[in-house]
Amino acid sequence: MSVKSIVLTLALAYAGWALFMNARGAYELFVGRPYADRQRTEYYRHRLSGTPLEKTLRDANLFGKTAHAKFVICGQDYTEQWDYICSIDNYVVAKNSPVDPGRRFIGTKFGLMVDDTHVTRTSALVPADGPDPPFK
């Protein structure tokens, strides 16, 4: 084989690889990612969420702390170990507040598994400024 044919073969192989990589990226952007978002939405559609979730947590008085806590906030767990990661009293007082401006309350957090009506599993309490609770 001549040098010219080797270079031409390598150039065509690179062009084919680049075309494949760009097509795969476009597929993930327009088909793969929206599909994953729809799957996540469908997964959470039949789960306890929002105000009913907060009411259930306060009624259960998890860890003896959720019934009278100022804030019980639950957000989706994007590492997909838990359904929600909930924080108890994790907030910052506004800087223009007349009492304790800028004071930060660290609080605690825990992992939560739910079905459509009940809390089915919780993790141990961990500090809110640390890593998410492990799923064991």
Secondary structure, DSSP 8 states (H G I E B T S, - for coil): --HHHHHHHHHHHHHHHHHHHHHHHHHIIIIIHHHHHHHHHHHHHTS--HHHHHHHHHHHTGGGTSSS-S-EEEEE-TTSSSSEEEEES-EE--TT-SSSTT-EE--EEEEEEE-SSSEEEE---EETTS------
